[in-house]
Amino acid sequence: ATLPRSGTAAGDDAAQPDTDVALLRACGYFLQPSWRALCAVLDLDDLSAPEAGLLCGVARVQAGDFDFVVPQVAGIVEKVHDGDADDGKVSLVDPSGRIEAYFHAGARAAFPDAIAVGAAVLLSNVALYVSGPGTRRYLNVHPDCVVAVFGGPALA
């Protein structure tokens, strides 16, 4: 399942670069009720630039600003990867970029709505997996990392 982008059909897998921030802002993800609820909890007025109110945005994680633990990050579930719902692999987006995240079985059990397209998640002290120098980074989400989940199936 994939969150539809403006001008595309749901499930369109035309991959966009992780750094295509203009597309992420234009696609309508950040007009979702779940994202608005997350921003309201964080007292963020500018829904198009909530990374300013967080300790870090996805772009900083992908740029290598953090080596082992990401202090705080939020994102909206853009995609639950085919065949991976049981593995908890999702694509998270925020207005600064896109990152893959793996939700531990305990996190999936405690927060089942977090693995739903359209859900917004607020995470804290998330372990970071780096596959090698100059390569991709992935979030490793354990139950104690999930601060809040907004939305899920009802709002997706």
ABEGO torsion letter per residue (X at the ends): XBBBBBGBBBGBABBBBAABAAAAAAAGAAABAAAAAAAAAAGBABAABAAAABABBAAAAAAGABAABBABBBBBBABBBBGAAAAGBBBBBBAAEBBBBBBBAAAAAABAAABBBGBBBBBBGBBBBBAEBGBBBBBBBBAAABABBBEEAAAX
